[in-house]
């Protein structure tokens, strides 16, 4: 089963997307912020990371820098899901290592198609 780590501080959105992806054949671990997400990534070694940019303790940009500095995590694909829609945020996310960028609000079907590009469901 493909393992996804979803790091998002908005609990309703995080729980909804985790449930949806779970119903579509994925195992989803969740974290509330970048620090928790980094610890969870080191523990579970996910196949894909879904990452919000605006979070407390450690934002998504900082987290991507930490992930790419870690030899065991640097090759994990990262899909940013953010309400920060300006092109400067997209460019900065790409420079920090994001493989894809999805803006909020999003369609669940779009998330699923993007996830499937990186991790096939079981």
C-alpha positions in Angstrom: 0.0 0.0 0.0 1.4 3.4 -0.9 2.3 5.5 2.1 1.5 9.2 2.1 2.4 11.8 4.7 0.1 14.8 4.8 1.2 17.8 6.7 -1.5 20.3 7.3 -2.5 22.4 10.3 -6.2 22.7 9.4 -7.6 19.6 11.0 -10.9 19.4 9.1 -9.1 19.6 5.7 -6.4 17.2 6.8 -8.9 14.6 8.1 -11.1 14.8 5.0 -8.2 14.4 2.6 -6.6 11.6 4.6 -10.0 9.7 4.7 -10.5 10.2 1.0 -7.1 9.0 0.1 -7.5 6.0 2.5 -10.7 5.1 0.7 -8.7 5.1 -2.6 -6.1 2.6 -1.6 -3.5 4.7 0.3 -2.2 4.6 3.8 -2.0 8.2 5.1 -0.1 9.4 8.1 -0.8 13.0 9.2 1.1 15.7 11.0 -0.1 19.1 12.3 3.0 21.2 11.5 6.5 21.0 9.9 8.3 19.8 13.0 5.9 17.0 13.6 5.9 16.3 9.9 9.7 16.0 9.7 9.7 13.6 12.7 7.0 11.5 11.0 8.8 11.5 7.7 11.9 10.2 9.4 9.9 7.5 11.2 7.7 6.3 8.3 9.7 7.0 5.2 6.6 7.8 3.0 6.4 7.4 -0.7 4.9 10.9 -1.1 4.6 14.0 1.0 1.6 16.4 0.7 2.6 19.7 2.3 0.9 22.9 3.3 3.1 26.0 3.2 1.6 28.2 5.9 2.0 26.3 9.2 3.2 27.0 12.7 6.6 26.0 14.2 8.1 25.2 10.8 6.6 26.4 7.5 6.5 24.3 4.3 9.5 26.0 2.8 11.7 25.3 5.8 10.4 21.7 5.9 11.4 21.1 2.2 14.9 22.4 3.0 15.2 20.0 5.9 13.8 17.1 3.8 16.3 17.7 1.0 19.2 18.0 3.4 18.4 14.5 4.7 20.0 11.7 2.6 17.2 9.3 3.6 14.4 11.7 2.7 15.7 13.8 -0.1 14.2 11.8 -3.0 10.6 11.6 -1.7 8.3 13.6 -4.0 6.6 16.6 -2.5 3.2 18.0 -3.6 2.5 21.4 -2.1 -1.2 22.1 -1.3 -1.5 25.7 -0.4 -3.9 28.7 -0.3 -0.8 30.9 -1.1 -1.5 31.1 -4.8 0.8 33.9 -6.0 3.4 33.0 -8.5 6.1 34.0 -6.1 4.9 31.2 -3.7 4.9 28.7 -6.6 8.4 29.7 -7.7 9.7 29.6 -4.2 8.1 26.2 -3.6 9.6 24.8 -6.8 13.1 26.2 -5.8 12.7 24.6 -2.4 12.0 21.2 -4.0 8.3 20.9 -4.6 7.5 18.4 -7.4 3.9 19.8 -7.9 1.8 22.7 -6.5 -2.0 22.5 -6.0 -3.9 25.5 -4.9 -6.7 25.6 -2.3 -9.6 25.2 -2.6 -9.0 22.0 -4.6 -11.0 19.2 -6.1 -10.5 15.8 -4.5 -10.3 14.2 -7.9 -7.4 16.6 -8.8 -5.6 15.6 -5.7 -6.1 11.9 -6.4 -4.8 12.2 -10.0 -1.8 14.1 -8.8 -1.1 11.5 -6.1 -1.5 8.7 -8.6 1.3 10.2 -10.8 3.7 9.6 -8.0 2.3 6.6 -6.1 0.0 4.0 -7.6 -2.7 2.8 -5.2 -2.9 -0.8 -4.0 
